[in-house]
Structures are given as C-alpha cells and as structure tokens.
Amino acid sequence: MAEKEKNFSAEEREAMQAAAKEARTRRSRAKKSPEELRAAGEADITEAIEKLTAEDQALAKKLHALVSEVAPELVPRTYYGMPAWGRDGKVLCFFQPASKFKVRYGTFGFEPISNLDDGTVWPTAYAVTALTDADLEFLAERIRVAIS
C-alpha cells in the first residue's frame, strides 16, 4: 500500500471513489432534461439505499420520502455514495448512514447552500438513530427553512 493510501480509511477511500464516479456521471448527464435528471437521480439514490444495512435502509427510505414530500423541487442524487438531495447541481441535504463510517448513529445534514442561518451559530447536522413522527415533523420544518 502506498504511503498516501495509509492516511485514509477504507471507508474514506470508498467515499472518494464514489465522489469521482458521481462527478463523471454528472458530466455525462449535463445535457439531460430535468425529468431525465430526476429519474436518473431516483435510480442512483435507490441503488445507494439498497447497499445499506437494514437499519440504515429504513432511515434512508423515510428520509427520502420526507424530502420528496416536503421539497419535491429537490432532485435526488448521491453524495460520496450517500443518499442526498439538491438543486442547481449542488447538494442541499444528505443522509450519512451509520454503517458507512462504522459509527453509532447516522447523520442528516445540510450543506452551505441551505438557508439555515440563524444568528452567528446554527446546527447543520442532526444525529439520527430512529425517526418518530415528531422527528419527521422537526426535520420537515428544517428542510422547509433550508430551501426557503
């Protein structure tokens, strides 16, 4: 193994490879219609979810349904191989499954294009171990604010 490769975990290398593949895919889809992009994104996110553990799949499916309902204008896609949703070619929110980096909880996070600014400090990610109705309502409101 080369010295540089020792600096990254297998999960990190896998994520970087996924990002490179996603960049190539975005370039190849550059001239597709919005409908074609959405359909391709749905296929990508479905494939990404199918690769997850059962626990992470359940969370990812609920989050995908939530984002699709609350913000249908966001286009599903992958982000470093993880389920994500974006607009104008940029990721707005994503789900980082616990199993991807072998941690104890998944994360539902927002990227800087989201409109969550509130004063000088605000949360941009939430730990997720389960999704109750109250949790889904809370995240739905955060998504609404982020896309505003």
Steps between C-alpha positions, in 0.01 A plus 500: 500500500636842409577741783224743394238222511586430866366844591142403411276227630340253262169684550659834415662357187166349398329838549764676289457242223123548515544878473722461193244270339221748582696783337544295181129414506399866545712599201342228286151614606565870443273527197213292634158649566387566860268198477786277384725633777232429761446146371875433495533645850216281627680196358830608659350562842304173491820312417688677781226418752495134396869471594437608860438289808136432584499766774651766276272400212195561717624845598608590145163397353313710758725798433464461124122493534512803731721711274298399192178607671622822665729619220401335171714754316815341643656242270609170652864405443793349680772683688816302569281196441242610758136598439469873437268762355595818323420779261689680228754219496593547867421286803268667750448212746626145542481190716829358626419144611654372822625189321695700242761613752427242772367751751213468745253736328415627155498868417251710308693806395477818299759655272585874492248577222224432752331802650537406868687809617370614836723749678865408529462129590255243360485122458569350158479129587289275720583160646237244399443162665125472437231720347182556699213709367627790713850458355363502146299815573811667643715406199223602260508849650881512474473400131238769437728761655802368308330535160340839573 
